[in-house]
């Protein structure tokens, strides 16, 4: 088996691979989904070009800057949300009605809205693919795993060197060594699961046709968009940090992309305004309830239920902003380069070790509230995290361009083909051959013939 695998690798290295490099993640993989749909597959990996950085620059140049600018905004929203609410969750901080507390409460819708924007940007372009294959989805998922694993191992090793006596829990160690399977980075885990199911979901939705697709979308929106999206009832709540939420969003968005007319800009702005108005009224009512009762539970994140995952105002704002951003077709390489690094910002500031270091030791919310200008200082912290993560991930992209990207497609295809041709795969293929359906078709044919 090892010899066969080596032969496959050797053969594929000698070939001129014609595959496009846009298999990075979303927040990277999803960023590149747009260009994958719009450009022929060129060899930005497995390339023999003079400059190893030219594929990276080409990816930056070809992206839609309107969408990429929205991606940057979404990441800033997510980091801002984590800056306050990670602290309240860890330290059980009770927010009140001071200026800083009101500012922290105003950040509560940003996290889930930013996540929805990230995924909808990816899904917007994934919908354009007529017949996505499992191989291409698995290729992107494996590349995403490589990026996450590299970041986590390096960060974990550096932390152990810099703080050798630090006490780490078993969860922290497992989360750094197995970030995807341990769900340490829930977005990456959920997105990988979606990628693995995406070809089958797409094929099923196209097979049922527009009529059944419309009914499915209406039923799901009635249950999760209205009954769950506007109430506190947990009966229909999405499993915590689950890929099922992404499938739900993809079903809704794919029907809109495949069968409906594009909404007008005024309608999109109306959706954004309606979602923001619901947020303002909801947060204001919670603050007023706290001021009149003195009960801090009204300003707890659990009570701010309309800012949660999949809630109606979250979807209104996210879908409205994405539908506006995709109308901008300018190509500004600076914006695109920064946006390509947003996944690095996410991985860095949500790493199990750095998350505790940032929000429990360096900037705990209870301490930040006592600073002279806490809002300005926290804004500066958010900006520093985004800038630092951007620089690190751009360097990571350049490093990958000189190393992994050169032969990633070759290695992946060799391993994939070997796995598909091994004895276990052949046995599974033979064992899973349909029998009942075939016999049913044979009987139907015989009946019609007689």
KOLDREN-216935 format. One record per residue (C-alpha): y, x, z; residue in three letters. Coordinates in pm, whole numbers, plus 50000, padded with zeros to 5 digits. Each point is the difference from the previous one (the first is absolute). Example, Ala and Ser with C-alpha at 12.3 -4.5 7.8 and 13.67 -1.06 7.14 Angstrom:
<atoms>
495505123050780ALA503445013749934SER
</atoms>
This chain:
<atoms>
500005000050000UNK502425027950089UNK499325016849664UNK500664967549816UNK503254995550188UNK501075035649920UNK499164994449631UNK502094968549995UNK502965018150154UNK499635029049754UNK499884976949699UNK503004980050109UNK502145030450074UNK499545010849639UNK501184966549866UNK503604989549940UNK500394971550248UNK502224971649879UNK500554982050322UNK503374991150146UNK501035014250331UNK501334968250145UNK497214997550251UNK502135008150297UNK500464976250290UNK502214971550091UNK502085005350160UNK498635028049750UNK497064984249823UNK501974968349952UNK503125018849884UNK498065013649706UNK498384967049909UNK503104991049801UNK499835029749767UNK496234997349968UNK500494965949846UNK502795010449768UNK498965034049868UNK496975013449821UNK497735021250215UNK501255035449964UNK498645030350174UNK502345003350296UNK496935010150193UNK497465023449845UNK502915013749801UNK500465033549833UNK503774997049959UNK502185030750040UNK501644987750319UNK497794985350273UNK502964979250118UNK500694982549668UNK497654970750076UNK501834993950329UNK503405000849830UNK498704977249725UNK498864974650258UNK503415000850164UNK501754995749666UNK497924970449881UNK500294977350302UNK502254969450017UNK502855009350232UNK500734964450107UNK496534996250143UNK500045035150146UNK503324994250175UNK498534968850159UNK497015020750111UNK502345023950182UNK501774970850167UNK496664985450106UNK498915032650164UNK503305002550188UNK499384964450120UNK496535009350124UNK501175031450181UNK502884980650158UNK497584973450121UNK497665026250149UNK502905017950170UNK500564970150226UNK496834980050013UNK497585028950045UNK501975008050314UNK499944964550133UNK496284996949936UNK499125033150167UNK502284996750301UNK500124962150028UNK503795000949981UNK501664966250049UNK502924994749763UNK503034980550115UNK503314990349844UNK501935032850004UNK501395013949674UNK497155024749964UNK497374973850085UNK501464975949746UNK499935027849741UNK496355007150085UNK499194963049965UNK501684999449659UNK497545026949886UNK496974978550083UNK499654984749649UNK500295033449821UNK496515013850060UNK497884972649848UNK502564993449727UNK499895036749900UNK496204999449990UNK500034968949781UNK502495016549763UNK497835031049969UNK496924980349909UNK501764975449769UNK501465029049801UNK496505013649950UNK498484966249924UNK502794992149753UNK498775027449768UNK496314997150083UNK500174964349867UNK500755013849654UNK496585015949964UNK497704977249802UNK496645013750114UNK500295026050278UNK496835019750066UNK498385009350327UNK500045036549894UNK503795000749966UNK500494982150331UNK497605023350179UNK501775029749842UNK503334988950151UNK498394992250335UNK498445034650024UNK503295016849913UNK501734979850269UNK497345011150248UNK500625036449905UNK503724997250066UNK499584982750334UNK497265023850114UNK502045030749907UNK503014987950196UNK498004990150305UNK497955031950024UNK503075022549960UNK502064980150249UNK497154999150249UNK499415037749971UNK503705008150037UNK500304977450303UNK497075017050169UNK501565034149931UNK503474990450122UNK498804979450297UNK496625015350093UNK499844983350340UNK500804965149877UNK497544973250101UNK498774980049703UNK497894968850021UNK496844995149799UNK501844974349791UNK502685025649910UNK497415025649891UNK497964975049797UNK503154985549848UNK501095034249872UNK496625011049866UNK499024966149854UNK503334982949931UNK498744974149752UNK496734989250160UNK501604999250347UNK502924978849873UNK502435025150152UNK502304993449704UNK499394963249951UNK501964996549676UNK498055027749831UNK496704985450121UNK500874964849888UNK501305012049664UNK496875020349931UNK497864969650077UNK502154979549766UNK499645026249725UNK496214998850029UNK500014962049966UNK502874997649752UNK497915001949677UNK497674972550119UNK502824977750128UNK501865004049671UNK496904991949794UNK499284969350213UNK503584987049976UNK500055004249622UNK496594983349971UNK500974968350190UNK503014994649775UNK503554988050072UNK499074965450131UNK497615011750273UNK502215030150072UNK502944976650061UNK497974978450237UNK498775030550189UNK503555013350035UNK501324966250116UNK497284995850262UNK500505035250133UNK503784996250008UNK499744966350176UNK497795015250269UNK501565034750040UNK503474995049856UNK500854967150174UNK497564991050279UNK499755035950121UNK503215013149846UNK502314977250199UNK498104994850326UNK498575019350292UNK496494986649949UNK497505028649977UNK497214978849851UNK500735012949650UNK501365033850105UNK499075029949787UNK497695025350165UNK502155027450150UNK500905026849744UNK497574986649741UNK499615003549623UNK499514962149985UNK503774996550025UNK500375021449687UNK497474979049809UNK501954968850096UNK503245015249870UNK498285011749682UNK498614965249927UNK503474984650031UNK501805027149804UNK497405002149722UNK500364962849925UNK503755004049977UNK499695030849778UNK497344985949768UNK500984963749955UNK503544991850120UNK503455007149864UNK501985027150169UNK502404986050258UNK503725004549943UNK502035025350201UNK501844971550174UNK496674985450113UNK498885034050126UNK503235004350198UNK499554964950139UNK496535009350125UNK501375031250169UNK502854980450158UNK497644972750123UNK497655025250158UNK502875018650169UNK501454967350129UNK496684990750157UNK499875034450165UNK503534996550140UNK499434965050137UNK496645009850149UNK501285031450175UNK503184982750117UNK498004971550153UNK497825024950188UNK503065018350135UNK501634967450109UNK496804989150171UNK499935032850189UNK503644997650106UNK499594964950137UNK496635005250169UNK499955037250080UNK496415001349874UNK499455033049814UNK496974985949818UNK502384983149756UNK501065034149868UNK496495014049991UNK498565009349661UNK497234974350047UNK502574972250033UNK501795010349680UNK497144985149801UNK501954993649679UNK500465037449952UNK496255006349988UNK497595008149721UNK499804974049724UNK502654976950146UNK501984979349751UNK503415017250045UNK498315034049963UNK498524989749666UNK503244983849880UNK502045031550060UNK497345023849867UNK499244980549682UNK503684993649929UNK500925036850032UNK497065011949790UNK500764975049723UNK503585012849995UNK499045036850004UNK497604997949704UNK502884988849778UNK501685034050030UNK498625023449733UNK502055031250064UNK498325033750052UNK501755022050257UNK497835030050080UNK501605006550340UNK499254965150130UNK496525001149852UNK499205033750159UNK501074988050344UNK498084967449961UNK496835018649903UNK500005016150344UNK500174967850202UNK496295000250069UNK500445033850166UNK502684985250223UNK497594972650102UNK497115023750073UNK502145024450194UNK501764976050232UNK496934978050051UNK497595028550065UNK498174993450327UNK501275032050162UNK503574999649868UNK500444963150072UNK499435005850370UNK502175031249992UNK502884982049830UNK500144967050182UNK498465008750338UNK501345034950071UNK502975008449777UNK501664966149945UNK498574974550246UNK501954967749972UNK500654997750372UNK501785033649983UNK501784993149670UNK501634969150151UNK501805022250253UNK501635022649740UNK503734997749937UNK499624987549640UNK496364988949981UNK500294980949673UNK501665028949814UNK497575025150149UNK496974979449902UNK501344995749647UNK500305038049982UNK496405003550121UNK498814975549733UNK501895019149729UNK498575033350116UNK496454986549993UNK500434986949644UNK501665032149875UNK497475022950167UNK497044979749872UNK501474999649649UNK500365037949990UNK496495005550134UNK498384976349751UNK501855014149700UNK498665034150100UNK496564984250034UNK500254985749647UNK500895034249860UNK497135016050193UNK497554974049868UNK501325005649646UNK499015036750024UNK496594993250157UNK498244966550029UNK501704981749713UNK498865025649743UNK496364989650016UNK499924968650214UNK498934976649718UNK497355024749886UNK498515003150345UNK500154962850066UNK498364990649669UNK497265025850047UNK499144987250347UNK500284963749893UNK497735004849697UNK497485019250208UNK499924972750264UNK499554973249733UNK497115018849839UNK498145010450315UNK496674984350093UNK501454978950280UNK502584984849766UNK497354992649739UNK497784983750263UNK502894978550123UNK500894990249644UNK496424989549930UNK499654981850333UNK503204980349956UNK499294987749650UNK500514962049997UNK496784980349970UNK500734964050092UNK502964996849770UNK498035015049712UNK497064976550055UNK502394970550016UNK501585010049670UNK496555004349841UNK498914965250111UNK503234984949868UNK499485017249666UNK496394988049978UNK501064964550089UNK502644999149728UNK497575014649748UNK497404973150074UNK
</atoms>
